Structure formats: C-alpha cells, structure tokens
Amino acid sequence: MDEAIRVEGLVKRFGAFTAIDQVSFAVAQGEIFGILGPNGAGKTTTLEIIEGLQPPTQGRITVLGRDIKSHKNAIKARIGVQLQSSAYYDYLTLKEILALLGSFYPTRTSPETLLQLVGLSDKANSYVNQLSGGQKQRFTVVASLVNDPELVILDEPTTGLDPQARHNLWALVREIHDRGVTLVLTTHYMEEAQALCDRLAIMDHGRLLAVDSPKNLIDRLEAAYTVKLMLDQPLTIEQVNSLNGSVELVQELDGNAWPKWIPAYAGKTEGHYLLRVKNSPAALGGVLDELARGDVNLERLEIAPVTLEDVFLEMTGNELRE
Amino acid sequence: MLAFTIANLKMMARSRQATFWALFFPLLLVVVFGLLDLGFLGGGKIAVVDSSNNEASQQLRSSLQNIDLLEFQEGEVSVTKARLRVEKGQWDYLVIIPEGFGDPGPDPGSPVSVTLLQNNRDPQRNQLMQGVVRNLVAEAQPASLRADLSLLLETEEVETVEITYFDVVLMGLIGMAIMTNSIISIAVRVSTYRNNSILKRLLVTPLPIWKYFASEIAAHLVLAMFQAVVILVVGVFVFGARIHGNPLWIFAVVPLASLVFLNIGFILSAWAKTPSAASGMGNAIALPMMFVAGTFFPTSMFPWVLPQISEVLPLAPMLSALRLVAIEGLPLWDAWPQLAMLGGWAVATALIAIRVFRFS
C-alpha cells in the first residue's frame, strides 16, 4: 500500500522546550488516521509541520511520496487542510469564500458541489457568522476540499460541537473517506477516535506512545472489563494482594472518578477502586467472593467494557486531560 | 490576484462600518470648513526685489521687514519670477527697487521710482499699504530726493486667483482621510486575520503569499482613490472649492502617499496583539500626525523644533505635494523633493514591515 504520509524521527524544539520528541509513523493511502492525545501533546504542532506551516527541527517527512522540504508547493496543491479554530472572512458569502480559496489552486471543485456535499446549498449566499456551530464546522471541513485533495488533514474537527453536530460531522468524514480520500484528524475524544479511525496514534507530552488500530490497542490490555468499586472501608494490603490473581490492575480512585450526579459520594475518596478484570466470567466472580469473605460492604459497583480511555490510562498513567 | 483584490474590495464595500469611517469624518470636516467662511489664508505676504543693493535700498528693505501686519518673504529672485508669484497669489505685495535708488543722479527733480506690485484681494489693505510703503521709500532717500512724494512710488495692481482657506484645507482633508484610513484599516484587518488564523489558512494553500499582500494593497489604493474623488467632488461641487492646477496630479500623489501609510498599518498589525489594540495604535499615530503635519494650519505655526520635526513626518510631504499641484498649480515634477521624501518613507516602512510581520 502506498503511503500518504511518512514521518521519520521528527523532533521540534522551541528553545529549550521539546514539543515533539522522536516521532515516527506512517499513514497509508485511503485510511482514516487519528492522532489522539490531550491538549499540549504535540498533535497540532505535528500537523503544522506536515502542512508546511512550521519547519521541523529534525526528521524527514514525506507527503504523497514527496519530501516536504523540496516540494512544499506541489504538496500544498494536493492536500486539504482544516486548521484548528480557523475562521473565515466576515464579509464574503460561503460561495465566494470557496471560490476565492479555489482560485489559489490549479484544480478546483465548484462551490455549489461542495456546499451540496455538506447540505449548505441554501446558505450559499449567507455569511459565515449566520451559520450555527455545526454548520460552521461543516463549512470549514468542506473548505479544505476546494482543490479536490488526495489527503485531508483535520485538526480537532469536532471540538466544541454538541453530540448531534458531532455525529453529522462523523458522517461527513466517512463520506469524504468513501471517495477515496485519505484523512488525518486529531481529537481528544476517545469515543470519536474509536468510532471513526482505522488506525490511531496516541501522543502525550510530545512523544508517540503507540500506533495501531483501536481494536488492537484495546486487545493489548488483555482485559475485557473495568470494574469500579465503592466500598465502605479501604481494602487491606492482603485483600488487594489476593485480588491480584484475577485482576490485572488495582488502582485507588479519588472522588472525581465518579460521576458528579451521585452527590452522596462526592468528595469521598477512601475505598474507591478501579479494577481491570481479565476476560473470564470466573474473574469477576473471584473479585466478588473476595469482597464477601472480607465482610466488606459494596456501596456501588460499575462494570464496563474496556475502552480506549483505559488504554490511554495504561499508557500515560493519566486520565485524558481536556 | 485580481480575484483576491476584487474579493477584498467586496469585503470593504460590505463592511459598512469601516467604509463609513473612511469617509464620514473627513466629509464632516469638509462640511464644517465649507460652511464656515474663513476667507483668505493668513496675513499678507510681502517680498522685495532689490536691484540697487546700496545703503538706501537696504534701509528700505529692513523697514519693510518691520511691518508687523505682513509676513516678509526672504530670498533673492528675479523680477519676472517674483511677479509670477504675485500673479499666482503666493505673495500679496512686491516692492521692486530699481537700480540707482537713493542716488541723486544728474537730475534731482526726477528720482528713480520704486514699484509696488499688489494683488486685488483686499483693496482696503492695499490703500493702507500704498501710504505706508510710500513713506518708507521717502524716509530711505536722501532729503534732497524727497521733493515730490507722488513721484517716488508707482503702484500696479495684478489680478490674482483667489485662494481661500477652504481650498487649502480641502487638500489637508484628503491627506488626513487617506492617512487615517490606510493605517487603521490595514492594522485592524491584518490583526483580525491573524487572530482568526485566516493568514495561516492562506499559508496552507499554494498561493504565493506576496499575492495576498499585493491584493490588500491594491484594494486599499483603490479605496484611497475613491476617498480622494468623493472628498474632491463634495468640496468642489457642493462647497465651491477651487483646484488651481491639474487635478490629475492629485491622483498621482495619492497612491504613493497611501502606500507609506499602508506599510505603517502592516507594521502596527505585527505589534498589536488584538484588533482593538491595532485600532488604538493606529489612532495614536494618525491623530497627532494629522494636527502636527499641516492638515489645518501651516507647520510653521508651531513653536520650538516642532516645525522641523513635523516636516519630516510622511503626512507633511504628502500635503505639501498636494498643495503644490492643486493650490499653486505647479506641475507634478516641481514637487519632486516631496515625492522623493515619500518614496524614501515608502521604502523604509516596507523594509520594517517585512522584518516585523508575523503570520501567527
């Protein structure tokens, strides 16, 4: 399979601060590739280097088979970019903005076709500030398609959108993908990465922690469930140790790990645990048996399948910071 | 690039607020000055052409200098040139001292007579001046020559174009309008585009970025021309201002001068963190310059070194070039020192703008 992007040994320093530290990955043509990580992880900087907005400190990057150093303009003509929180001109209509952007490229798609794609045909003569948040975001995505690109890079396309608008945007991303376009997008929403991306890169503090499909990433944990326990008293060391046979991880939680709408537990931190349980019915039973043996009262119990969030937690030791 | 320029012009036309300020304030002042009858500019000006250059002529010269009512014009010019200046209305009085002034000569009964050239602006003042100058001429002569006062001075009246204060201030208002709008509009637009990442968005397209700057500049030059046309039309056709030279030269000065102010706008946009800071900085530069550089009154009225300072501000050469071609009716090339100064400003500000400009 041909590569849409290849990044090798990318380093970016701002003075003494290393924003990106030895990052290497490749994006295959035709896939939806996600870069997942908290704010400040280096996602946007990585994208801006690929787009040619910033020079790398070190490393070699090829886009659509060409080196970005020597073929900057040729690459720019073949990719589409949506920047994080980019606005558009206040006093041009949607149609005029798309026509203006299109005029910068050798090949272009007509504004009418593009607006139809995102269901904004009836807004062709409106200004951007007359659109809703979801419509605006769809417009900025479609504005990255004016040159009929082979590769589209979207930086946090769904940040700040309500769930309905987010799902609309996912549909749009899939539709673009169905046309054979390679997509790279960043997000800090786990469910979005899981639902949308063929493969994922997980970044934190400028380092690349893993690159794989969401399923493989989850399978790496060798656990099927997470169990959140809220007990009336802390477990003893012995109890924790005996749990460890069937449980992969025992972590003490602070009060914030529980949903805010359980007021009785708010602020209480003692006796809260997160367990990661292996994929066997006996494992869960073993945990409950152990608690029963120790005469511990179970105040609350939550069982959930392992998600990317747990993968992230495992890799970074942190909850995903927004 | 043409498409981009047209898009920029469209945005300007649609951004009613910005267009309003580009024209409202200057036009308001056109109305104010058009309605006020401020008459002629300043006090009278007097000059001397001295062909004798002897004791008597120097005495006359220095006593003419001491007439409080009039502004004495220094400098040696030929009689023909001096005459032309009176005809053009730059000087109100010209005293021509012929050769042999104060010299008893062969016939003391008919002394050489001094000529007083005056224009027809102010007949009352002319009458007064005739008496004053005649007395001064008499005083400067040896007693033997004072015999017949009426022989000592010949007066000649020249028809001159009437230059009103409004004609002069109208050029000032054109300069002010273009300066203020060029600086503030560019500074605010560019800092807005930077804050909205629009500049970055342009950078990810293959558009050579100089085309962006060129299209901004082209659109603003068109706007500057438009401002000049509107102000001239209102000034001339509504309030009766007169252009005393070739009006086309005005439109040769305007783009060069507005280029300087656009560059200043680009520089400010780089320093300002927000669009409102850019607007404040633009005003902080444009307002003082408007008063100091001669929009409403001559820079020479300022005390201390301020006249020298204000002469080198970019608005000053713009205004004096506009007035040379439109008030004094000289051809454009006679304003070459002003144009050269504007050119220097344009180059210097462009270099600074290129150095400090930032896209994010």
Interface residues (C-beta under 8 A of the other chain):
Chain A: E51 G52 L53 N73 K76 A77 I79 V81 L83 Q84 S85 S86 A87 Y88 Y89 D90 Y91 L92 E96 A99 L100 L101 S103 F104 Y105 P106 N147
Chain B: A3 F4 A7 K10 M11 M12 R14 S15 N196 S197 I198 K200 R201 L202 L203 V204 T205 P206 L207
